[in-house]
Amino acid sequence: ISKNLPRGKNANFLVDLMQRSGKFLENHEINKVRIDLGENPANLIWLW
């Protein structure tokens, strides 16, 4: 997937933000409901 990750001046900031989003989404109320319903939870944000 590395070829699809952000590149350029602020790439490190964006990749870090994408990775940190997993922790936020992991505990988000909507994801808890999705899991209870047998649906796939959101696990990361993707910025292209």
FENMO-V747017 format. One record per backbone hydrogen bond with DSSP energy under -1.0 kcal/mol. NH is the residue of the N-H (numbers start at 0). CO is the residue of the C=O. Records with the same first field share a line. If there is no record, write none. Layout:
# FENMO-V747017
NH: CO ; CO
This chain:
# FENMO-V747017
3: 0
4: 1
10: 7
13: 9
14: 10
15: 11
16: 12
17: 13
18: 14
19: 15
20: 16
21: 18
23: 19
24: 20
25: 21
27: 24
31: 27
32: 28
33: 29
34: 30
35: 31
36: 32
37: 34
38: 33
